[in-house]
Amino acid sequence: MLTLRELLTRRGDPLQLESLTGDMGLDRPLPDEDIASPGLALAGYTARFAPGRLHVFGETEITYIGTLEPARRLETLQAFFEFDLPCVFVTKGQTVPVELLELARDRGVPVLRTTLKTAEFYRRIKPLLEEAFAPRTTLHGSLADVYGVGLLFVGRSGIGKSECVLDLVERGHRLVADDVVQATRRGAEVLIGRGHELAGHHMEIRGIGLIDIPALFGVRAVRQQKRIEVVVQLEDWETARDQDRTGLLHQETEILDVRLPRVIVALNPGKNITVISEVVAMMHLLRYSGVDVAAAFNERLIKRMKEQRGVKEYLQNDYE
C-alpha cells in the first residue's frame, strides 16, 4: 500500500510536497486511488461527497474559503472535517488558512502543500496512484523482450525456461525477469511485468548457479519492465496436448482478467526453442499489423478447392 511518506520521499521529488502538519498520519496507508476537489462539499452539498478520496485544495477552494466571514469559514471547515478524511493537498504553494490547519491537527488529518499548479499536480500524482493501487500478482516464469514483444515463458520447474531466455539474450534480445515475474495490470488490458527488486537481473542456471546478466552481457541485455504480450507455454513432448499444427487455432490464457494469446511448444531433443521463440514474436507482430498467415493460407486453399469443384461439376454436366 502507498503512504504519504512514500510520496514525500519519492526519488526526484516529482510532487514537490511539504508536510504542514509534521509527521502526523504520514505512515497511514492511503485508502483510495481517487483524487478530487472538494468544491461542492465546501459549498454545502455533501450528498454525493466521497470522504475516502484524496482531497485537493486548489486556488478556487482556497480563494472561496478566504471570501467567507470568519464565523462562516469556521463552520464550513468544521463540517468538512467531520468526515473521515485521509489527507488534504494544497497546490500552488498557497497560504493555508489557520482554521484549516487547526482543524486538521485536531482530527488527525495530514495536510501537504505543493508548489505545483493544480493541473500539473493532478497530472503527476495520478500515475503514481494508479501504479500503487493497480491489481498485481506474482508469476512463476521468465520474461524476455524479443523484437519488442514481451514473451512470458511458463512451464514446469526445470523444463528450460531460463536456458531459453539466456540463449535469447546471447542472440541480442533482452531479459526482463527470471523465475519470479511481478505482473501489474494497467487499465483494462495492459499487463506489465518486472522482476523482483532483490533478484535484480540475475538468472539461475542449473549446474552453474546464479549469473549476473548485465555483468556478462552489458546493460543493453536487460530492461526494467515490459508489457506481457504472448505467453509461451513449454511442455514435455510426451505429455503435450492441444498442439496447433496450422496456426488457425488461436489459444488464449487469462492473467488478472487480461486475455493473452498463448502458444504451446512441445519440447523434444534437438528442437531449437530459441528460433521458435523469435518466430513467435515475429508472428505476433504480423498479426498486430493485420496479417494472419494461417488465415490467408486457409482462404486460398478453400478458394482453390471451390474452383476445382466448379470445374469438375461443369465436366460432369457436359452432354455434348
Beta strands, then each sheet from edge to edge (+ up, - down):
strand 1: 17-19
strand 2: 35-36
strand 3: 54-57
strand 4: 88-90
strand 5: 111-114
strand 6: 136-140
strand 7: 142-146
strand 8: 149-154
strand 9: 174-177
strand 10: 180-186
strand 11: 190-195
strand 12: 202-205
strand 13: 209-212
strand 14: 225-227
strand 15: 230-236
strand 16: 251-255
strand 17: 258-267
sheet 1: 1+ 5- 4- 3- 2-
sheet 2: 6+ 10- 11+ 14-
sheet 3: 9+ 7- 8+ 15+ 17+ 16-
sheet 4: 12+ 13-
end
